[in-house]
Amino acid sequence: MAERALISRVTLSKVERGDPAVSLGIYASLLFILGMVERVAVLADAASDSVGLGLEAERLPQRIHLRRPPRKAQR
């Protein structure tokens, strides 16, 4: 598998151990070789990031104040 991914056996071992120093490109290559490349899209999908969505919701303003257009002078 390491040969097909053009990586060393040491790097493949790091992937198997979950070493955080391994680049995402290596994981993408391995998923492609395994026929699971669609999993990369799942990793990058913001809709599946519940923590990130919660933090974004906290940043939304609680109230929105709309400016009203100035009143026209009555005759």
N, CA, C and O atoms as a Maestro MAE file, in Angstrom:
{
 s_m_m2io_version
 :::
 2.0.0
}

f_m_ct {
 s_m_title
 :::
 protein
 m_atom[300] {
  # First column is atom index #
  i_m_mmod_type
  r_m_x_coord
  r_m_y_coord
  r_m_z_coord
  i_m_residue_number
  s_m_chain_name
  s_m_pdb_residue_name
  s_m_pdb_atom_name
  i_m_atomic_number
  :::
  1 25 0.829 -1.192 0.000 1 A "MET " " N  " 7
  2 3 0.000 0.000 0.000 1 A "MET " " CA " 6
  3 2 0.871 1.252 0.000 1 A "MET " " C  " 6
  4 15 0.562 2.222 -0.692 1 A "MET " " O  " 8
  5 25 1.946 1.237 0.764 2 A "ALA " " N  " 7
  6 3 2.859 2.381 0.800 2 A "ALA " " CA " 6
  7 2 3.434 2.644 -0.580 2 A "ALA " " C  " 6
  8 15 3.567 3.798 -0.988 2 A "ALA " " O  " 8
  9 25 3.772 1.594 -1.297 3 A "GLU " " N  " 7
  10 3 4.334 1.744 -2.638 3 A "GLU " " CA " 6
  11 2 3.318 2.360 -3.592 3 A "GLU " " C  " 6
  12 15 3.668 3.228 -4.392 3 A "GLU " " O  " 8
  13 25 2.075 1.925 -3.514 4 A "ARG " " N  " 7
  14 3 1.032 2.479 -4.389 4 A "ARG " " CA " 6
  15 2 0.755 3.939 -4.073 4 A "ARG " " C  " 6
  16 15 0.410 4.707 -4.971 4 A "ARG " " O  " 8
  17 25 0.897 4.333 -2.826 5 A "ALA " " N  " 7
  18 3 0.645 5.722 -2.416 5 A "ALA " " CA " 6
  19 2 1.877 6.591 -2.583 5 A "ALA " " C  " 6
  20 15 1.827 7.797 -2.344 5 A "ALA " " O  " 8
  21 25 2.982 5.985 -2.991 6 A "LEU " " N  " 7
  22 3 4.253 6.709 -3.170 6 A "LEU " " CA " 6
  23 2 4.731 7.340 -1.862 6 A "LEU " " C  " 6
  24 15 5.236 8.462 -1.845 6 A "LEU " " O  " 8
  25 25 4.559 6.594 -0.769 7 A "ILE " " N  " 7
  26 3 5.037 7.044 0.533 7 A "ILE " " CA " 6
  27 2 5.897 5.930 1.129 7 A "ILE " " C  " 6
  28 15 5.877 4.794 0.654 7 A "ILE " " O  " 8
  29 25 6.642 6.269 2.163 8 A "SER " " N  " 7
  30 3 7.478 5.264 2.811 8 A "SER " " CA " 6
  31 2 6.634 4.403 3.753 8 A "SER " " C  " 6
  32 15 5.519 4.765 4.129 8 A "SER " " O  " 8
  33 25 7.193 3.271 4.113 9 A "ARG " " N  " 7
  34 3 6.504 2.410 5.076 9 A "ARG " " CA " 6
  35 2 6.438 3.076 6.444 9 A "ARG " " C  " 6
  36 15 5.505 2.844 7.212 9 A "ARG " " O  " 8
  37 25 7.424 3.896 6.740 10 A "VAL " " N  " 7
  38 3 7.419 4.631 8.009 10 A "VAL " " CA " 6
  39 2 6.224 5.577 8.058 10 A "VAL " " C  " 6
  40 15 5.542 5.672 9.078 10 A "VAL " " O  " 8
  41 25 5.972 6.280 6.945 11 A "THR " " N  " 7
  42 3 4.831 7.200 6.895 11 A "THR " " CA " 6
  43 2 3.525 6.435 7.004 11 A "THR " " C  " 6
  44 15 2.609 6.873 7.699 11 A "THR " " O  " 8
  45 25 3.426 5.308 6.334 12 A "LEU " " N  " 7
  46 3 2.221 4.486 6.440 12 A "LEU " " CA " 6
  47 2 2.013 4.031 7.881 12 A "LEU " " C  " 6
  48 15 0.882 3.991 8.365 12 A "LEU " " O  " 8
  49 25 3.080 3.694 8.553 13 A "SER " " N  " 7
  50 3 2.993 3.303 9.957 13 A "SER " " CA " 6
  51 2 2.485 4.467 10.810 13 A "SER " " C  " 6
  52 15 1.695 4.270 11.733 13 A "SER " " O  " 8
  53 25 2.945 5.679 10.494 14 A "LYS " " N  " 7
  54 3 2.478 6.865 11.220 14 A "LYS " " CA " 6
  55 2 0.983 7.078 11.009 14 A "LYS " " C  " 6
  56 15 0.264 7.439 11.941 14 A "LYS " " O  " 8
  57 25 0.519 6.854 9.789 15 A "VAL " " N  " 7
  58 3 -0.912 6.973 9.497 15 A "VAL " " CA " 6
  59 2 -1.686 5.967 10.329 15 A "VAL " " C  " 6
  60 15 -2.707 6.303 10.928 15 A "VAL " " O  " 8
  61 25 -1.204 4.740 10.365 16 A "GLU " " N  " 7
  62 3 -1.885 3.691 11.119 16 A "GLU " " CA " 6
  63 2 -1.935 3.992 12.613 16 A "GLU " " C  " 6
  64 15 -2.870 3.583 13.300 16 A "GLU " " O  " 8
  65 25 -0.925 4.709 13.117 17 A "ARG " " N  " 7
  66 3 -0.891 5.081 14.537 17 A "ARG " " CA " 6
  67 2 -1.672 6.358 14.819 17 A "ARG " " C  " 6
  68 15 -1.915 6.698 15.976 17 A "ARG " " O  " 8
  69 25 -2.067 7.072 13.754 18 A "GLY " " N  " 7
  70 3 -2.804 8.321 13.952 18 A "GLY " " CA " 6
  71 2 -1.911 9.496 14.283 18 A "GLY " " C  " 6
  72 15 -2.350 10.426 14.959 18 A "GLY " " O  " 8
  73 25 -0.673 9.481 13.826 19 A "ASP " " N  " 7
  74 3 0.282 10.561 14.075 19 A "ASP " " CA " 6
  75 2 -0.252 11.870 13.476 19 A "ASP " " C  " 6
  76 15 -0.535 11.920 12.279 19 A "ASP " " O  " 8
  77 25 -0.395 12.932 14.287 20 A "PRO " " N  " 7
  78 3 -0.937 14.196 13.784 20 A "PRO " " CA " 6
  79 2 0.000 14.939 12.835 20 A "PRO " " C  " 6
  80 15 -0.414 15.911 12.203 20 A "PRO " " O  " 8
  81 25 1.249 14.502 12.722 21 A "ALA " " N  " 7
  82 3 2.189 15.174 11.830 21 A "ALA " " CA " 6
  83 2 2.011 14.757 10.368 21 A "ALA " " C  " 6
  84 15 2.610 15.364 9.480 21 A "ALA " " O  " 8
  85 25 1.201 13.739 10.108 22 A "VAL " " N  " 7
  86 3 0.979 13.272 8.741 22 A "VAL " " CA " 6
  87 2 0.029 14.245 8.038 22 A "VAL " " C  " 6
  88 15 -0.996 14.640 8.594 22 A "VAL " " O  " 8
  89 25 0.387 14.623 6.813 23 A "SER " " N  " 7
  90 3 -0.414 15.616 6.097 23 A "SER " " CA " 6
  91 2 -1.729 15.029 5.586 23 A "SER " " C  " 6
  92 15 -1.861 13.821 5.389 23 A "SER " " O  " 8
  93 25 -2.683 15.911 5.382 24 A "LEU " " N  " 7
  94 3 -3.982 15.512 4.872 24 A "LEU " " CA " 6
  95 2 -3.865 14.924 3.466 24 A "LEU " " C  " 6
  96 15 -4.657 14.065 3.079 24 A "LEU " " O  " 8
  97 25 -2.874 15.392 2.707 25 A "GLY " " N  " 7
  98 3 -2.662 14.854 1.363 25 A "GLY " " CA " 6
  99 2 -2.335 13.372 1.377 25 A "GLY " " C  " 6
  100 15 -2.753 12.632 0.486 25 A "GLY " " O  " 8
  101 25 -1.592 12.935 2.379 26 A "ILE " " N  " 7
  102 3 -1.266 11.511 2.511 26 A "ILE " " CA " 6
  103 2 -2.542 10.720 2.769 26 A "ILE " " C  " 6
  104 15 -2.770 9.676 2.158 26 A "ILE " " O  " 8
  105 25 -3.372 11.227 3.679 27 A "TYR " " N  " 7
  106 3 -4.635 10.544 3.957 27 A "TYR " " CA " 6
  107 2 -5.513 10.497 2.704 27 A "TYR " " C  " 6
  108 15 -6.142 9.475 2.432 27 A "TYR " " O  " 8
  109 25 -5.561 11.589 1.943 28 A "ALA " " N  " 7
  110 3 -6.354 11.625 0.714 28 A "ALA " " CA " 6
  111 2 -5.838 10.594 -0.285 28 A "ALA " " C  " 6
  112 15 -6.633 9.912 -0.931 28 A "ALA " " O  " 8
  113 25 -4.534 10.470 -0.418 29 A "SER " " N  " 7
  114 3 -3.955 9.471 -1.320 29 A "SER " " CA " 6
  115 2 -4.340 8.061 -0.905 29 A "SER " " C  " 6
  116 15 -4.702 7.236 -1.743 29 A "SER " " O  " 8
  117 25 -4.261 7.789 0.381 30 A "LEU " " N  " 7
  118 3 -4.603 6.459 0.871 30 A "LEU " " CA " 6
  119 2 -6.088 6.155 0.698 30 A "LEU " " C  " 6
  120 15 -6.455 5.035 0.344 30 A "LEU " " O  " 8
  121 25 -6.934 7.139 0.944 31 A "LEU " " N  " 7
  122 3 -8.366 6.933 0.734 31 A "LEU " " CA " 6
  123 2 -8.672 6.687 -0.738 31 A "LEU " " C  " 6
  124 15 -9.552 5.889 -1.061 31 A "LEU " " O  " 8
  125 25 -7.953 7.365 -1.635 32 A "PHE " " N  " 7
  126 3 -8.133 7.147 -3.072 32 A "PHE " " CA " 6
  127 2 -7.760 5.710 -3.435 32 A "PHE " " C  " 6
  128 15 -8.479 5.048 -4.183 32 A "PHE " " O  " 8
  129 25 -6.654 5.240 -2.912 33 A "ILE " " N  " 7
  130 3 -6.203 3.878 -3.192 33 A "ILE " " CA " 6
  131 2 -7.213 2.860 -2.676 33 A "ILE " " C  " 6
  132 15 -7.438 1.827 -3.308 33 A "ILE " " O  " 8
  133 25 -7.812 3.147 -1.544 34 A "LEU " " N  " 7
  134 3 -8.784 2.229 -0.953 34 A "LEU " " CA " 6
  135 2 -10.184 2.360 -1.567 34 A "LEU " " C  " 6
  136 15 -11.106 1.642 -1.181 34 A "LEU " " O  " 8
  137 25 -10.333 3.289 -2.532 35 A "GLY " " N  " 7
  138 3 -11.642 3.489 -3.153 35 A "GLY " " CA " 6
  139 2 -12.618 4.225 -2.262 35 A "GLY " " C  " 6
  140 15 -13.831 4.055 -2.382 35 A "GLY " " O  " 8
  141 25 -12.093 5.039 -1.372 36 A "MET " " N  " 7
  142 3 -12.932 5.756 -0.408 36 A "MET " " CA " 6
  143 2 -12.716 7.260 -0.492 36 A "MET " " C  " 6
  144 15 -12.828 7.960 0.514 36 A "MET " " O  " 8
  145 25 -12.406 7.761 -1.683 37 A "VAL " " N  " 7
  146 3 -12.059 9.173 -1.831 37 A "VAL " " CA " 6
  147 2 -13.218 10.105 -1.461 37 A "VAL " " C  " 6
  148 15 -12.985 11.262 -1.111 37 A "VAL " " O  " 8
  149 25 -14.459 9.619 -1.532 38 A "GLU " " N  " 7
  150 3 -15.600 10.474 -1.162 38 A "GLU " " CA " 6
  151 2 -15.564 10.843 0.320 38 A "GLU " " C  " 6
  152 15 -16.229 11.792 0.733 38 A "GLU " " O  " 8
  153 25 -14.806 10.114 1.112 39 A "ARG " " N  " 7
  154 3 -14.687 10.422 2.541 39 A "ARG " " CA " 6
  155 2 -13.962 11.749 2.779 39 A "ARG " " C  " 6
  156 15 -14.162 12.382 3.816 39 A "ARG " " O  " 8
  157 25 -13.132 12.174 1.837 40 A "VAL " " N  " 7
  158 3 -12.441 13.464 1.968 40 A "VAL " " CA " 6
  159 2 -13.465 14.586 1.971 40 A "VAL " " C  " 6
  160 15 -13.339 15.544 2.734 40 A "VAL " " O  " 8
  161 25 -14.478 14.473 1.121 41 A "ALA " " N  " 7
  162 3 -15.529 15.490 1.084 41 A "ALA " " CA " 6
  163 2 -16.286 15.545 2.400 41 A "ALA " " C  " 6
  164 15 -16.680 16.625 2.839 41 A "ALA " " O  " 8
  165 25 -16.493 14.415 3.027 42 A "VAL " " N  " 7
  166 3 -17.182 14.366 4.318 42 A "VAL " " CA " 6
  167 2 -16.354 15.084 5.380 42 A "VAL " " C  " 6
  168 15 -16.902 15.790 6.227 42 A "VAL " " O  " 8
  169 25 -15.033 14.904 5.336 43 A "LEU " " N  " 7
  170 3 -14.160 15.569 6.301 43 A "LEU " " CA " 6
  171 2 -14.227 17.088 6.173 43 A "LEU " " C  " 6
  172 15 -14.154 17.804 7.172 43 A "LEU " " O  " 8
  173 25 -14.366 17.572 4.951 44 A "ALA " " N  " 7
  174 3 -14.347 19.009 4.704 44 A "ALA " " CA " 6
  175 2 -15.729 19.646 4.756 44 A "ALA " " C  " 6
  176 15 -15.838 20.861 4.594 44 A "ALA " " O  " 8
  177 25 -16.783 18.876 4.975 45 A "ASP " " N  " 7
  178 3 -18.146 19.393 4.960 45 A "ASP " " CA " 6
  179 2 -18.443 20.155 6.243 45 A "ASP " " C  " 6
  180 15 -18.472 19.574 7.328 45 A "ASP " " O  " 8
  181 25 -18.662 21.442 6.113 46 A "ALA " " N  " 7
  182 3 -18.944 22.282 7.283 46 A "ALA " " CA " 6
  183 2 -20.276 21.932 7.932 46 A "ALA " " C  " 6
  184 15 -20.459 22.176 9.125 46 A "ALA " " O  " 8
  185 25 -21.203 21.368 7.178 47 A "ALA " " N  " 7
  186 3 -22.512 21.016 7.732 47 A "ALA " " CA " 6
  187 2 -22.416 19.905 8.773 47 A "ALA " " C  " 6
  188 15 -23.313 19.760 9.603 47 A "ALA " " O  " 8
  189 25 -21.350 19.127 8.741 48 A "SER " " N  " 7
  190 3 -21.203 18.047 9.717 48 A "SER " " CA " 6
  191 2 -20.368 18.459 10.925 48 A "SER " " C  " 6
  192 15 -20.077 17.627 11.784 48 A "SER " " O  " 8
  193 25 -19.983 19.718 11.004 49 A "ASP " " N  " 7
  194 3 -19.182 20.231 12.115 49 A "ASP " " CA " 6
  195 2 -20.097 20.891 13.142 49 A "ASP " " C  " 6
  196 15 -20.319 22.101 13.095 49 A "ASP " " O  " 8
  197 25 -20.625 20.093 14.069 50 A "SER " " N  " 7
  198 3 -21.584 20.621 15.035 50 A "SER " " CA " 6
  199 2 -20.960 21.669 15.961 50 A "SER " " C  " 6
  200 15 -21.629 22.633 16.333 50 A "SER " " O  " 8
  201 25 -19.711 21.498 16.330 51 A "VAL " " N  " 7
  202 3 -19.041 22.478 17.199 51 A "VAL " " CA " 6
  203 2 -18.884 23.804 16.453 51 A "VAL " " C  " 6
  204 15 -19.195 24.864 16.996 51 A "VAL " " O  " 8
  205 25 -18.408 23.745 15.223 52 A "GLY " " N  " 7
  206 3 -18.235 24.960 14.425 52 A "GLY " " CA " 6
  207 2 -19.553 25.668 14.159 52 A "GLY " " C  " 6
  208 15 -19.616 26.897 14.202 52 A "GLY " " O  " 8
  209 25 -20.607 24.907 13.884 53 A "LEU " " N  " 7
  210 3 -21.923 25.510 13.658 53 A "LEU " " CA " 6
  211 2 -22.446 26.170 14.924 53 A "LEU " " C  " 6
  212 15 -23.064 27.233 14.864 53 A "LEU " " O  " 8
  213 25 -22.201 25.545 16.068 54 A "GLY " " N  " 7
  214 3 -22.622 26.139 17.336 54 A "GLY " " CA " 6
  215 2 -21.892 27.437 17.628 54 A "GLY " " C  " 6
  216 15 -22.504 28.408 18.074 54 A "GLY " " O  " 8
  217 25 -20.587 27.462 17.380 55 A "LEU " " N  " 7
  218 3 -19.807 28.687 17.587 55 A "LEU " " CA " 6
  219 2 -20.263 29.788 16.642 55 A "LEU " " C  " 6
  220 15 -20.334 30.954 17.030 55 A "LEU " " O  " 8
  221 25 -20.570 29.425 15.414 56 A "GLU " " N  " 7
  222 3 -21.043 30.416 14.444 56 A "GLU " " CA " 6
  223 2 -22.402 30.969 14.863 56 A "GLU " " C  " 6
  224 15 -22.658 32.162 14.698 56 A "GLU " " O  " 8
  225 25 -23.260 30.133 15.393 57 A "ALA " " N  " 7
  226 3 -24.580 30.582 15.843 57 A "ALA " " CA " 6
  227 2 -24.454 31.556 17.016 57 A "ALA " " C  " 6
  228 15 -25.250 32.488 17.131 57 A "ALA " " O  " 8
  229 25 -23.470 31.352 17.879 58 A "GLU " " N  " 7
  230 3 -23.260 32.261 19.003 58 A "GLU " " CA " 6
  231 2 -22.822 33.641 18.537 58 A "GLU " " C  " 6
  232 15 -23.079 34.634 19.219 58 A "GLU " " O  " 8
  233 25 -22.175 33.716 17.400 59 A "ARG " " N  " 7
  234 3 -21.695 35.005 16.889 59 A "ARG " " CA " 6
  235 2 -22.784 35.817 16.192 59 A "ARG " " C  " 6
  236 15 -22.611 37.013 15.956 59 A "ARG " " O  " 8
  237 25 -23.892 35.179 15.866 60 A "LEU " " N  " 7
  238 3 -24.956 35.901 15.179 60 A "LEU " " CA " 6
  239 2 -25.548 36.966 16.090 60 A "LEU " " C  " 6
  240 15 -25.671 36.744 17.294 60 A "LEU " " O  " 8
  241 25 -25.913 38.110 15.544 61 A "PRO " " N  " 7
  242 3 -26.520 39.155 16.379 61 A "PRO " " CA " 6
  243 2 -27.876 38.697 16.909 61 A "PRO " " C  " 6
  244 15 -28.615 37.982 16.232 61 A "PRO " " O  " 8
  245 25 -28.185 39.122 18.128 62 A "GLN " " N  " 7
  246 3 -29.457 38.737 18.739 62 A "GLN " " CA " 6
  247 2 -30.611 39.548 18.162 62 A "GLN " " C  " 6
  248 15 -31.724 39.042 18.017 62 A "GLN " " O  " 8
  249 25 -30.345 40.786 17.841 63 A "ARG " " N  " 7
  250 3 -31.377 41.654 17.253 63 A "ARG " " CA " 6
  251 2 -30.780 42.358 16.049 63 A "ARG " " C  " 6
  252 15 -29.587 42.657 15.995 63 A "ARG " " O  " 8
  253 25 -31.625 42.602 15.119 64 A "ILE " " N  " 7
  254 3 -31.211 43.349 13.939 64 A "ILE " " CA " 6
  255 2 -32.053 44.612 13.904 64 A "ILE " " C  " 6
  256 15 -33.282 44.549 13.877 64 A "ILE " " O  " 8
  257 25 -31.386 45.759 13.904 65 A "HIS " " N  " 7
  258 3 -32.071 47.045 13.857 65 A "HIS " " CA " 6
  259 2 -32.034 47.557 12.427 65 A "HIS " " C  " 6
  260 15 -30.968 47.806 11.864 65 A "HIS " " O  " 8
  261 25 -33.207 47.707 11.858 66 A "LEU " " N  " 7
  262 3 -33.300 48.224 10.498 66 A "LEU " " CA " 6
  263 2 -33.511 49.723 10.555 66 A "LEU " " C  " 6
  264 15 -34.293 50.222 11.365 66 A "LEU " " O  " 8
  265 25 -32.826 50.422 9.709 67 A "ARG " " N  " 7
  266 3 -33.026 51.869 9.629 67 A "ARG " " CA " 6
  267 2 -34.279 52.139 8.807 67 A "ARG " " C  " 6
  268 15 -34.469 51.584 7.725 67 A "ARG " " O  " 8
  269 25 -35.098 52.977 9.332 68 A "ARG " " N  " 7
  270 3 -36.310 53.348 8.602 68 A "ARG " " CA " 6
  271 2 -35.989 54.536 7.699 68 A "ARG " " C  " 6
  272 15 -35.212 55.418 8.067 68 A "ARG " " O  " 8
  273 25 -36.591 54.546 6.527 69 A "PRO " " N  " 7
  274 3 -36.354 55.707 5.662 69 A "PRO " " CA " 6
  275 2 -36.945 56.969 6.293 69 A "PRO " " C  " 6
  276 15 -37.944 56.884 7.008 69 A "PRO " " O  " 8
  277 25 -36.351 58.126 6.044 70 A "PRO " " N  " 7
  278 3 -36.871 59.356 6.635 70 A "PRO " " CA " 6
  279 2 -38.291 59.618 6.154 70 A "PRO " " C  " 6
  280 15 -38.648 59.333 5.011 70 A "PRO " " O  " 8
  281 25 -39.082 60.163 7.053 71 A "ARG " " N  " 7
  282 3 -40.471 60.492 6.711 71 A "ARG " " CA " 6
  283 2 -40.515 61.660 5.742 71 A "ARG " " C  " 6
  284 15 -39.726 62.601 5.825 71 A "ARG " " O  " 8
  285 25 -41.455 61.568 4.830 72 A "LYS " " N  " 7
  286 3 -41.656 62.672 3.881 72 A "LYS " " CA " 6
  287 2 -42.425 63.787 4.584 72 A "LYS " " C  " 6
  288 15 -43.300 63.530 5.411 72 A "LYS " " O  " 8
  289 25 -42.092 64.996 4.251 73 A "ALA " " N  " 7
  290 3 -42.772 66.144 4.852 73 A "ALA " " CA " 6
  291 2 -44.220 66.180 4.364 73 A "ALA " " C  " 6
  292 15 -44.490 66.027 3.173 73 A "ALA " " O  " 8
  293 25 -45.142 66.382 5.299 74 A "GLN " " N  " 7
  294 3 -46.556 66.462 4.929 74 A "GLN " " CA " 6
  295 2 -46.887 67.862 4.510 74 A "GLN " " C  " 6
  296 15 -46.324 68.820 5.040 74 A "GLN " " O  " 8
  297 25 -47.797 68.000 3.562 75 A "ARG " " N  " 7
  298 3 -48.195 69.334 3.077 75 A "ARG " " CA " 6
  299 2 -49.470 69.774 3.659 75 A "ARG " " C  " 6
  300 15 -49.942 70.870 3.355 75 A "ARG " " O  " 8
  :::
 }
 m_bond[299] {
  # First column is bond index #
  i_m_from
  i_m_to
  i_m_order
  :::
  1 1 2 1
  2 2 3 1
  3 3 4 2
  4 3 5 1
  5 5 6 1
  6 6 7 1
  7 7 8 2
  8 7 9 1
  9 9 10 1
  10 10 11 1
  11 11 12 2
  12 11 13 1
  13 13 14 1
  14 14 15 1
  15 15 16 2
  16 15 17 1
  17 17 18 1
  18 18 19 1
  19 19 20 2
  20 19 21 1
  21 21 22 1
  22 22 23 1
  23 23 24 2
  24 23 25 1
  25 25 26 1
  26 26 27 1
  27 27 28 2
  28 27 29 1
  29 29 30 1
  30 30 31 1
  31 31 32 2
  32 31 33 1
  33 33 34 1
  34 34 35 1
  35 35 36 2
  36 35 37 1
  37 37 38 1
  38 38 39 1
  39 39 40 2
  40 39 41 1
  41 41 42 1
  42 42 43 1
  43 43 44 2
  44 43 45 1
  45 45 46 1
  46 46 47 1
  47 47 48 2
  48 47 49 1
  49 49 50 1
  50 50 51 1
  51 51 52 2
  52 51 53 1
  53 53 54 1
  54 54 55 1
  55 55 56 2
  56 55 57 1
  57 57 58 1
  58 58 59 1
  59 59 60 2
  60 59 61 1
  61 61 62 1
  62 62 63 1
  63 63 64 2
  64 63 65 1
  65 65 66 1
  66 66 67 1
  67 67 68 2
  68 67 69 1
  69 69 70 1
  70 70 71 1
  71 71 72 2
  72 71 73 1
  73 73 74 1
  74 74 75 1
  75 75 76 2
  76 75 77 1
  77 77 78 1
  78 78 79 1
  79 79 80 2
  80 79 81 1
  81 81 82 1
  82 82 83 1
  83 83 84 2
  84 83 85 1
  85 85 86 1
  86 86 87 1
  87 87 88 2
  88 87 89 1
  89 89 90 1
  90 90 91 1
  91 91 92 2
  92 91 93 1
  93 93 94 1
  94 94 95 1
  95 95 96 2
  96 95 97 1
  97 97 98 1
  98 98 99 1
  99 99 100 2
  100 99 101 1
  101 101 102 1
  102 102 103 1
  103 103 104 2
  104 103 105 1
  105 105 106 1
  106 106 107 1
  107 107 108 2
  108 107 109 1
  109 109 110 1
  110 110 111 1
  111 111 112 2
  112 111 113 1
  113 113 114 1
  114 114 115 1
  115 115 116 2
  116 115 117 1
  117 117 118 1
  118 118 119 1
  119 119 120 2
  120 119 121 1
  121 121 122 1
  122 122 123 1
  123 123 124 2
  124 123 125 1
  125 125 126 1
  126 126 127 1
  127 127 128 2
  128 127 129 1
  129 129 130 1
  130 130 131 1
  131 131 132 2
  132 131 133 1
  133 133 134 1
  134 134 135 1
  135 135 136 2
  136 135 137 1
  137 137 138 1
  138 138 139 1
  139 139 140 2
  140 139 141 1
  141 141 142 1
  142 142 143 1
  143 143 144 2
  144 143 145 1
  145 145 146 1
  146 146 147 1
  147 147 148 2
  148 147 149 1
  149 149 150 1
  150 150 151 1
  151 151 152 2
  152 151 153 1
  153 153 154 1
  154 154 155 1
  155 155 156 2
  156 155 157 1
  157 157 158 1
  158 158 159 1
  159 159 160 2
  160 159 161 1
  161 161 162 1
  162 162 163 1
  163 163 164 2
  164 163 165 1
  165 165 166 1
  166 166 167 1
  167 167 168 2
  168 167 169 1
  169 169 170 1
  170 170 171 1
  171 171 172 2
  172 171 173 1
  173 173 174 1
  174 174 175 1
  175 175 176 2
  176 175 177 1
  177 177 178 1
  178 178 179 1
  179 179 180 2
  180 179 181 1
  181 181 182 1
  182 182 183 1
  183 183 184 2
  184 183 185 1
  185 185 186 1
  186 186 187 1
  187 187 188 2
  188 187 189 1
  189 189 190 1
  190 190 191 1
  191 191 192 2
  192 191 193 1
  193 193 194 1
  194 194 195 1
  195 195 196 2
  196 195 197 1
  197 197 198 1
  198 198 199 1
  199 199 200 2
  200 199 201 1
  201 201 202 1
  202 202 203 1
  203 203 204 2
  204 203 205 1
  205 205 206 1
  206 206 207 1
  207 207 208 2
  208 207 209 1
  209 209 210 1
  210 210 211 1
  211 211 212 2
  212 211 213 1
  213 213 214 1
  214 214 215 1
  215 215 216 2
  216 215 217 1
  217 217 218 1
  218 218 219 1
  219 219 220 2
  220 219 221 1
  221 221 222 1
  222 222 223 1
  223 223 224 2
  224 223 225 1
  225 225 226 1
  226 226 227 1
  227 227 228 2
  228 227 229 1
  229 229 230 1
  230 230 231 1
  231 231 232 2
  232 231 233 1
  233 233 234 1
  234 234 235 1
  235 235 236 2
  236 235 237 1
  237 237 238 1
  238 238 239 1
  239 239 240 2
  240 239 241 1
  241 241 242 1
  242 242 243 1
  243 243 244 2
  244 243 245 1
  245 245 246 1
  246 246 247 1
  247 247 248 2
  248 247 249 1
  249 249 250 1
  250 250 251 1
  251 251 252 2
  252 251 253 1
  253 253 254 1
  254 254 255 1
  255 255 256 2
  256 255 257 1
  257 257 258 1
  258 258 259 1
  259 259 260 2
  260 259 261 1
  261 261 262 1
  262 262 263 1
  263 263 264 2
  264 263 265 1
  265 265 266 1
  266 266 267 1
  267 267 268 2
  268 267 269 1
  269 269 270 1
  270 270 271 1
  271 271 272 2
  272 271 273 1
  273 273 274 1
  274 274 275 1
  275 275 276 2
  276 275 277 1
  277 277 278 1
  278 278 279 1
  279 279 280 2
  280 279 281 1
  281 281 282 1
  282 282 283 1
  283 283 284 2
  284 283 285 1
  285 285 286 1
  286 286 287 1
  287 287 288 2
  288 287 289 1
  289 289 290 1
  290 290 291 1
  291 291 292 2
  292 291 293 1
  293 293 294 1
  294 294 295 1
  295 295 296 2
  296 295 297 1
  297 297 298 1
  298 298 299 1
  299 299 300 2
  :::
 }
}
